[in-house]
Amino acid sequence: MGRPSKGRQRIEIRLIKDADRLEVTFSKRKSGLLKKASELSLLCGAHVAFIVFSPGGRAFALGTPSVDHVLRRFDPLPGDEDEADLLALVQDGDSVSAVADRAAVEAIVRRTEETKALVAAEKDRMDAVGEKVRQAMANAGGKFWWEADVEALGEAELPEFARALRRLRDNVQRHVDLLSAPA
């Protein structure tokens, strides 16, 4: 018969040297903290952001409603001020005039529509660049996009083509480095 367990014992709080014990302790303590943060949010309706990095460098996060939402309430990004003000009005239930609320909502909606229009225009531009590159590739008789005839590309397409070539070169170099790294 095996020896009886020591049961639950109090440990000295200090840095753990043994790598295996450190990983196990981190995993158990992390799950306990995540559970506590989740319970706090559920029981109290608190907005919680919890981020922890493992000894191996991996990030673990929990946010209610999301980590991004909680962090933006704490420190809004530039341009988010109006949205943060509106969110505060909605959440705090302040009795601000309906006209001011409506104006704030309309401003946010207008900015959102402008941003959507800019995104659509950029998507159309990139689609046109891609089509021009495909045509240049077909004219050159190549099978791959990087074989496109650069003489057939215009001023708008060349910077994008060069950027794509740089990304391709960097990806190939990264792959070569991985393959040539000592195991």
Disulfide bonds with the S-S distance in Angstrom:
none
